Amino acid sequence: MRCFELTRRVRGGWLLLCSLVLAAPALAHKGSDAYLQLRLDAAASTLRVDLALRDLDAVLDIDADADGQLTWGEIRTAWPAIERYLAARVQVDGCQWTSATRALERRADGVYAALTWSGSCASAAVPPVIRYVALREIDPTHRAIAKIERPGVDALVRVLDPTRSIAPMVTGASPVASAVSIVSVASPAVTDTASIRSADRTVSDVASSESAAPAEHASTGFIKEGMRHILTGYDHMLFLLCLLLPAVMRRTATGWQPVERLGQAILPVAVIVTAFTVAHSVTLTLAGLKLVSLPSSFIEPAIAVTIILAAIDNFWPIFRGRRAIVTFLFGLIHGFGFAGVLGELDLPAAQFAWALFQFNLGIELGQLFIVSIAVSCLFLFRRNGFYPRWVIQGGSAAAIFVGALWLIERTADVSILGF
């Protein structure tokens, strides 16, 4: 009787875990990135800010008819609001901007609004303090990657965390003059999946007289960026979990049998995770150097397919014992999902290599965190009779379901899970 009660409790706990897995995509906003390019010069300085239209729509309701697509007419109408929003939330100490140009930039993960301010800065010799608080209202995982260029020295790279920066007091009109021209505009009708959230914010929502916290240096910032991208990349995490579910069991002719020692589970996991890391590092490097480029319209559905196939292999051995090889091939696809962060910076070779190493190290640390927790928990339950059915098959069924929904969303451009 006690064994039956224990089984019921475990089943209930696993069902709750599956529910959380299914709910995670609907409850969480996937981490986003912005790009800043600051050029300091004694004669004239410029600041360019690129922020995804889908993120701007979340705070400004650009999609006026709420049809999930952004048209050129809606973007044109929203330009003044976009400019005011960014001017209030991206400020550089000692710089006065007098004019701005507007553009649309199509990147691998969608269309971005690009605003470039021109003006003068007090000193081009000292790296200035950048105060950045965009999207702080709705997305605590958002980060900006800033590239600072000064005469006669190598470019600096900084990771800006909006939750650690405090905007200065802003009153009245935008600090940027109203003379604005539109340049380098993409096609007249731009469509992009919009995350429709009504969050009509004003400048005063984040205005404060406190000083800004210092931006993170690249020496630690890109390690944290790599960890953030794997821990908030729910599709990458789900793929890893599909590979980990059978790690503490052995598939035999009579069914699944538990391993005797933790080392028997860790070694195959180490091989699989290493294959995944090496593969995504290869494509991350190629994509970051702009030697290979694949559109997100292909990569995002392909990642969903890898999740489905990895989960199906837990039911039927379609990989035939070649999991490490298949994981390497799938890791090549997943690598493109990480590539946007570094590829947009156009860094010198030495700086790119150093940033790439740190970013990959962060991803690997994040993966090890996931693996250590998952394998330790799974090892404790491996001898229970419910494990093959409720953990391997139940967890894999949940993964197939989520992967299928993601595949439909990413190919048909529809929102099923509500984000």
C-alpha positions in Angstrom: 0.0 0.0 0.0 2.8 2.4 0.9 4.5 1.6 -2.4 1.3 2.3 -4.3 1.0 5.7 -2.5 4.6 6.5 -3.3 4.1 5.7 -7.0 1.0 7.9 -7.1 2.9 10.8 -5.5 5.8 10.4 -7.9 3.5 10.2 -10.9 1.8 13.3 -9.7 5.1 15.1 -9.3 6.2 14.0 -12.8 2.9 15.2 -14.3 3.5 18.6 -12.5 7.0 18.7 -14.0 5.6 18.1 -17.4 3.0 20.8 -16.9 5.8 23.2 -16.0 7.8 22.2 -19.1 4.7 22.9 -21.2 4.0 26.2 -19.5 7.5 27.5 -19.6 7.4 28.8 -23.2 4.1 30.5 -22.6 5.2 32.2 -19.3 8.7 33.2 -20.3 9.9 35.8 -22.8 12.9 34.5 -24.6 16.0 36.6 -23.9 16.7 39.3 -26.4 19.7 41.4 -27.4 20.2 44.9 -28.6 23.3 46.3 -30.3 25.0 49.7 -29.6 27.8 51.2 -31.6 29.4 54.3 -30.2 32.0 56.2 -32.2 33.8 58.9 -30.4 35.6 61.6 -32.4 36.8 65.1 -31.6 35.0 66.5 -34.7 31.8 64.4 -34.6 30.5 61.4 -32.7 27.7 59.0 -33.5 25.6 56.5 -31.5 23.7 53.8 -33.2 21.1 51.6 -31.4 19.5 48.5 -32.9 16.5 47.0 -31.1 14.2 44.3 -32.5 10.8 45.5 -33.6 9.2 42.6 -31.8 10.6 43.9 -28.5 9.6 47.4 -29.2 6.1 46.3 -30.0 5.9 44.7 -26.6 6.3 48.1 -24.9 4.9 50.5 -27.5 2.1 48.5 -29.2 3.3 49.1 -32.7 1.0 46.5 -34.1 -2.1 48.7 -34.0 -4.5 46.2 -35.5 -3.2 43.3 -33.3 -2.9 40.9 -36.3 0.5 39.7 -35.3 2.3 41.3 -38.2 4.0 44.7 -38.5 3.4 46.6 -41.7 5.4 49.6 -43.0 2.5 51.9 -42.2 2.5 50.8 -38.6 6.2 51.2 -38.3 6.2 54.6 -39.9 3.5 55.8 -37.5 5.5 54.4 -34.6 8.8 56.0 -35.4 8.4 59.1 -33.2 7.4 56.9 -30.2 10.4 54.5 -30.9 12.8 57.5 -31.0 11.5 59.0 -27.8 11.6 55.6 -26.1 15.2 54.9 -27.1 16.4 58.5 -26.5 15.2 58.3 -22.9 16.6 54.9 -22.2 20.0 55.0 -24.0 22.2 57.9 -22.9 25.9 58.6 -22.9 27.5 60.8 -20.3 29.2 63.9 -21.8 27.5 63.6 -25.2 25.0 65.9 -26.8 23.0 64.5 -29.8 21.6 67.0 -32.3 20.0 64.8 -35.0 19.0 61.2 -35.7 18.5 59.1 -38.8 16.1 56.1 -38.9 16.5 52.8 -40.6 15.3 49.2 -40.6 17.9 46.4 -40.4 17.0 42.8 -41.3 19.1 40.5 -39.1 19.1 36.7 -38.7 16.4 36.8 -35.9 14.1 39.4 -37.4 13.8 43.1 -38.3 15.4 45.7 -36.1 14.8 49.4 -35.7 18.1 51.2 -36.1 18.5 54.8 -34.9 21.8 56.7 -35.4 22.3 59.9 -33.4 25.0 62.5 -34.4 26.5 65.1 -32.1 29.5 65.9 -30.0 31.1 64.4 -26.9 33.1 66.1 -24.2 36.1 63.7 -24.6 37.0 61.0 -27.1 40.0 59.8 -25.0 38.1 58.3 -22.1 35.4 55.5 -22.4 32.1 57.2 -21.3 29.5 55.8 -19.0 26.5 54.4 -21.1 23.2 54.4 -19.3 21.0 51.7 -20.8 17.6 50.7 -19.4 15.6 49.6 -22.5 13.0 46.8 -22.0 13.7 46.8 -18.3 10.0 47.1 -17.7 9.1 43.7 -19.3 12.3 41.6 -19.8 14.9 41.2 -17.0 16.9 38.9 -19.3 17.4 41.6 -22.0 21.0 42.7 -22.6 22.7 45.2 -24.9 26.1 44.5 -26.5 28.0 47.8 -26.9 30.9 48.4 -29.2 32.9 51.6 -28.3 35.3 53.0 -30.9 37.8 55.8 -30.2 40.6 57.2 -32.3 43.9 55.4 -32.2 42.8 52.6 -29.8 41.2 49.2 -30.2 37.4 49.0 -30.0 36.0 48.1 -26.6 33.1 45.7 -26.0 30.7 46.0 -23.1 27.7 44.0 -22.0 25.0 46.3 -20.7 22.5 45.0 -18.2 19.4 47.2 -17.9 18.5 46.0 -14.5 21.9 47.3 -13.2 21.7 50.7 -14.9 19.7 53.6 -13.7 18.4 56.2 -16.2 19.0 59.9 -15.4 16.0 62.2 -14.8 14.4 63.1 -18.1 11.8 65.8 -18.4 10.1 67.5 -21.3 10.8 66.6 -24.9 13.3 64.1 -26.2 16.9 65.2 -26.0 17.3 64.6 -29.7 16.3 67.3 -32.1 13.2 66.8 -34.2 15.0 67.1 -37.6 15.0 63.4 -38.7 15.3 61.7 -42.1 14.6 58.1 -43.1 17.4 56.2 -44.7 18.2 52.6 -45.8 14.6 51.5 -45.3 13.8 47.9 -46.0 10.9 46.8 -48.2 7.7 48.8 -47.9 5.8 46.0 -46.2 7.8 44.4 -43.4 6.3 41.5 -41.6 7.6 40.1 -38.4 6.0 37.9 -35.7 4.9 40.3 -33.0 4.6 39.5 -29.3 1.5 41.5 -28.6 1.5 42.9 -25.2 -0.1 46.2 -24.2 2.5 47.9 -22.0 2.1 51.6 -22.7 5.1 53.0 -20.8 6.3 56.6 -20.5 9.7 58.0 -20.0 9.0 58.6 -16.3 8.6 54.8 -15.7 12.4 54.4 -15.5 13.6 57.9 -14.9 15.7 58.5 -11.8 18.3 60.9 -10.6 20.6 58.1 -9.4 23.8 57.3 -11.2 24.3 54.3 -13.4 26.0 51.1 -12.3 29.1 50.3 -14.3 28.7 48.2 -17.4 30.1 44.7 -17.3 33.5 44.2 -18.9 33.7 41.7 -21.7 36.0 39.6 -19.6 33.0 38.5 -17.5 30.1 39.8 -19.6 30.4 37.3 -22.4 30.7 34.4 -20.0 27.5 35.5 -18.4 26.0 36.0 -21.8 26.8 32.5 -22.8 25.2 31.1 -19.6 22.2 33.3 -20.1 21.7 32.1 -23.7 21.7 28.5 -22.8 19.6 28.8 -19.6 17.0 31.0 -21.3 17.1 29.1 -24.5 14.3 26.8 -23.7 14.5 24.9 -27.0 18.2 24.1 -26.4 17.5 23.1 -22.8 14.7 20.8 -23.9 16.9 19.1 -26.5 19.6 18.4 -23.8 17.0 17.0 -21.4 15.7 14.6 -24.1 19.3 13.3 -24.3 19.6 13.1 -20.6 16.4 11.2 -19.7 17.8 7.7 -20.6 21.3 8.5 -19.3 20.9 6.5 -16.1 19.4 3.4 -17.9 20.7 0.9 -20.4 18.6 -0.3 -23.3 18.6 -4.1 -23.5 16.6 -6.7 -25.4 14.2 -7.1 -22.5 13.8 -3.3 -21.9 15.4 -0.6 -19.9 17.7 -1.6 -17.0 19.2 0.8 -14.5 23.0 1.4 -14.4 24.9 0.3 -11.3 27.2 3.3 -10.8 26.9 7.0 -11.4 30.0 6.9 -13.6 28.2 4.6 -16.0 25.7 7.4 -16.6 28.2 10.3 -16.5 30.6 9.0 -19.2 27.9 8.7 -22.0 26.5 12.1 -21.0 30.0 13.6 -21.1 30.5 12.3 -24.6 27.1 13.6 -25.8 27.5 17.1 -24.2 31.0 17.4 -25.5 29.8 16.5 -29.0 27.1 19.1 -28.7 29.5 21.8 -27.4 32.1 21.2 -30.2 29.4 21.2 -32.9 27.7 24.4 -31.8 31.2 26.0 -31.3 32.0 25.2 -35.0 28.9 26.8 -36.4 29.0 29.7 -33.9 32.5 30.5 -35.1 31.6 30.2 -38.8 28.4 32.3 -38.4 30.2 34.9 -36.2 32.9 35.3 -38.9 30.1 35.5 -41.4 31.5 32.6 -43.4 28.2 30.7 -43.2 24.8 32.3 -42.7 21.4 30.5 -42.5 18.1 32.4 -42.0 16.2 32.0 -38.7 13.2 30.8 -40.8 15.2 27.6 -41.4 17.2 27.4 -38.1 14.3 27.8 -35.7 12.1 25.1 -37.2 15.1 22.8 -37.6 15.9 23.1 -33.8 12.3 22.1 -33.1 12.8 19.0 -35.4 15.9 18.0 -33.5 13.9 18.0 -30.2 11.2 15.8 -31.7 13.7 13.3 -33.1 15.8 13.1 -29.9 12.5 12.4 -28.0 11.4 9.8 -30.5 14.7 8.0 -30.1 13.8 7.5 -26.4 10.8 5.5 -27.6 12.3 3.7 -30.6 16.1 3.6 -31.3 16.1 5.4 -34.6 19.7 6.6 -34.0 20.8 2.9 -33.5 23.4 3.7 -30.8 25.0 6.6 -32.7 23.7 9.3 -30.3 27.1 11.1 -30.1 27.3 11.4 -33.8 23.7 12.5 -34.2 24.1 15.0 -31.3 27.1 16.5 -33.1 25.1 17.0 -36.3 22.2 18.5 -34.3 24.6 20.7 -32.4 25.7 22.2 -35.7 22.1 23.4 -36.2 21.8 24.6 -32.6 25.0 26.6 -33.0 23.3 29.0 -35.4 20.8 29.7 -32.7 23.6 31.3 -30.6 25.3 33.0 -33.4 23.5 36.4 -33.5 25.2 37.8 -30.4 28.8 37.9 -31.7 28.2 38.1 -35.4 26.7 41.6 -35.3 29.7 43.2 -33.6 32.2 43.1 -36.4 35.1 42.8 -34.0 38.8 42.6 -34.9 40.0 39.0 -35.2 41.8 38.9 -31.8 38.9 40.4 -29.9 36.4 38.2 -31.7 38.4 35.0 -30.8 38.6 36.1 -27.1 34.8 37.0 -26.9 34.0 33.7 -28.7 36.0 31.7 -26.2 34.3 33.4 -23.3 30.8 33.0 -24.8 31.4 29.3 -25.5 32.7 28.9 -21.9 29.5 30.4 -20.6 27.4 28.1 -22.7 29.4 25.1 -21.5 29.1 26.2 -17.8 25.4 26.6 -18.3 25.2 23.1 -19.8 27.2 21.6 -17.0 24.8 23.2 -14.5 21.8 21.6 -16.3 23.5 18.2 -16.7 24.7 18.0 -13.1 21.3 18.7 -11.6 19.4 16.5 -14.1 21.6 13.5 -14.0 21.9 13.6 -10.2 18.1 13.7 -9.8 17.5 11.0 -12.4 20.1 8.7 -10.9 18.2 8.7 -7.6 15.0 7.4 -9.3 16.5 5.0 -11.8 15.6 1.8 -9.8 11.9 2.7 -9.5 9.6 0.7 -11.7 7.9 3.9 -12.9 11.1 5.3 -14.4 10.9 3.9 -18.0 7.3 4.7 -18.5 6.8 7.9 -16.6 10.2 9.6 -16.9 11.6 8.4 -20.2 8.4 7.9 -22.1 6.3 10.5 -20.3 9.1 13.1 -20.5 9.8 12.3 -24.1 6.1 12.5 -25.0 5.9 16.0 -23.4 9.0 17.0 -25.4 7.5 15.8 -28.7 4.3 17.7 -27.9 6.2 21.0 -27.2 8.6 20.5 -30.1 5.6 19.9 -32.4 4.0 23.1 -31.2 7.2 25.1 -31.7 7.5 23.6 -35.2 4.0 24.7 -36.2 4.6 28.2 -34.7 7.9 28.6 -36.4 6.8 27.4 -39.9 3.3 28.7 -40.0 4.0 32.0 -38.3 1.2 31.5 -35.7 1.1 31.9 -31.9 -0.2 28.7 -30.2 1.4 29.0 -26.8 0.6 32.7 -26.5 4.1 34.3 -26.7 
